[in-house]
């Protein structure tokens, strides 16, 4: 299921804003090992909560933390960038800023895909539920009549197709 234009624009702005904030924090605190992770995680959690609101999903902070934990590879990525050069002045700032922004983007788009999938599952289930939970039996009877007719026609087509090939 594709995103509507307005939803995509909202998601892009939320994710890019959070990525920019994460890049500022990551770049500014590069020489202090793992200090930026304490500030970047809340940015990403707020981003996930805001993305949930785009999809009309009300997330508590603890639910957003759980989703963040399942989507996030940022702990590993941040540790790797810190080891390979995050401590070097200027180079480390640039490396950490890029890593923080990139991982925040990745977590954001993974959250969008998660919310899209959940919406698709729930909208299908809601459609089926609304179809079968009605005050009258007319919809149900009409559905089963159509299904019966479809399968009877399908079986007749199969009999014609395979019955013509059999020797008499």
SULGIWO-V595370 format. One record per backbone hydrogen bond with DSSP energy under -0.5 kcal/mol. CO is the residue of the C=O (numbers start at 1). NH is the residue of the N-H. If there is no record, write none. Layout:
# SULGIWO-V595370
CO;NH
CO;NH
This chain:
# SULGIWO-V595370
4;8
5;9
6;10
7;11
8;12
9;13
10;14
11;15
12;16
13;17
14;18
15;19
16;20
17;21
18;22
19;23
20;24
21;25
22;26
23;27
24;28
25;29
27;30
29;32
31;33
32;35
32;36
34;38
35;39
36;39
36;40
37;41
38;42
39;43
40;44
41;45
42;46
43;47
44;48
45;49
46;50
47;51
48;52
49;53
50;54
51;55
52;57
53;56
56;58
57;59
60;64
61;65
62;66
63;67
64;68
65;69
66;70
67;71
68;72
73;77
74;78
75;79
76;80
77;81
78;82
79;83
80;84
81;85
81;86
82;86
82;87
85;88
88;92
88;93
89;91
90;94
91;95
92;96
93;97
94;98
95;99
96;100
97;101
98;102
99;103
100;104
101;105
102;106
103;107
104;108
105;109
106;110
107;111
108;112
109;113
110;114
111;115
112;116
113;117
114;118
115;119
116;120
117;121
118;122
119;123
120;124
121;125
122;126
123;127
124;128
125;129
126;130
127;131
128;132
129;133
132;134
137;141
138;142
139;143
140;144
141;145
142;146
143;147
144;148
145;149
146;150
147;151
148;152
149;153
150;154
151;155
152;156
153;157
154;158
155;159
156;160
157;161
158;162
159;163
160;164
163;166
